[in-house]
């Protein structure tokens, strides 16, 4: 099966550290030192308490599928899902490199980075654990 082409993400000052870490194979989430909660999508202001006291934290890359949809009619079939990370936040992502028919809600998944078009940084996706 052909791989889907993934456009390179837009890198901005708020997310630059995330994409730099991704190039090194490291997965980061933002965490708030005021309320202690981690959040996704990386941003400077905590969405839980609105503090600007956020920091980059290493993440395990492990999680479970919260919600899932398989797009079989697409030119290149793909699975899109919400994955709840072991660190707390839930992120929208793709599930790759596995049998889409065997995927289920509550299934454990692990992070894989996939290349993007051009010289873009690798993009975080998940596969069955």
N, C-alpha and C positions, 0 to 999 in steps of 0.2 A: 504494500500500500504506500502511496506517495505521502510525504510529509507536508503538512500545511505550512505555507510561508507565514512567518510572524514578522510584522513590521517592527522596526526598531522603536523602542519607547522614546518619548520626549524626555530629555533629562533637563531638570531645572535645579536651581540652587537648593531647594528643599529636599530633593530626592537624589542629588549627586552622590552622596556617600553610600546610599543604598546600591546604586548601579555600579559604583566602583568596587564595592564588596562583592557584588554578583560576579564581576569579571574575575575575581579571585576565588570563586566557588563558595562564598560565604553568604548566608541568609540572615538578614537583619530585620528587626521590627522596631518600631518606635515605642518607647515606654515613658510614662510620666513619673517624675520623681515626687510630684505633689500628692497624687492620689494612688500611685503604685500600679496603675493598670497599663497594660500594653494595648496598642491599637494598630489597625491596618485601615487604611492606606497611610503610608508614612507622611506625616505633616508636622509642622512646627507647633501647632496648638493642639492640646489634648482634647479630643471630642467628648470626654467623660466629665472633665471638671473645668475645661477652658484655660488651663494653665499653660504658660509658655515654657515651663520647666520640663522639656522633653529631652530624651537622649536615645541614641542608637543602642540596641541590645542584641546580642547574638541569639539566634533562635535555632531550635533543633531541626526544623524542617519536617517534623512529624505532625500528623493530624488525623482527623477522621472526616469522612464525607458527611456533610450536613444535608445537602440537597444536590440533585444530579439530573442532568438531561443529556441524552445522546442524540446528536444531530446526524442521522443516517442518510438523509436526503441531500446533504451538502455535497459539493463536488469531491471534497475529501472529508469523509466522516470524522467527527470529533465529539468529545465529551466535555461539557462545561459543568462546573460544580462550585458549590460553596464548600470550603474546607475549613473546619474549626481547628486551629493550630493548638498544639499542646500548651503554648504560652497564653492562650485565651482568645485572641481575635479570630474572627471568621473572615475569610477572603474569597473572592471570586477568582477562579482559576480554571485551567484545563487539566483533565486527567489524560495521560498519554502512556504509550508503550505497554498496553495491556489489552485484554479482551473486554471490550465495552459491555458485552452481554453479561459478564460476570460481576460487574460493579453493583454495589448496593449501599444504601444509606447506612451509616455507622461503620463502614469498612475503614480500616486503617490504611493510610497513604503516607508516602514519603516524598520529599522534595527532589526534583531533578531540574537542572537548568537546561533550557533549550536555546539554540542559537537564533538570533534575529537577523533580518536582512541587513545588507551593507556591513558596516563595522559597528553595529549596535551591540549593546551589552546583552548577555544572555538573560532570558526571561524565566522567572520561577513558575514551574508547573509541578504536577504531582503524578505519581504512579502508585499502583498497588504495593503495599508494604509486604 
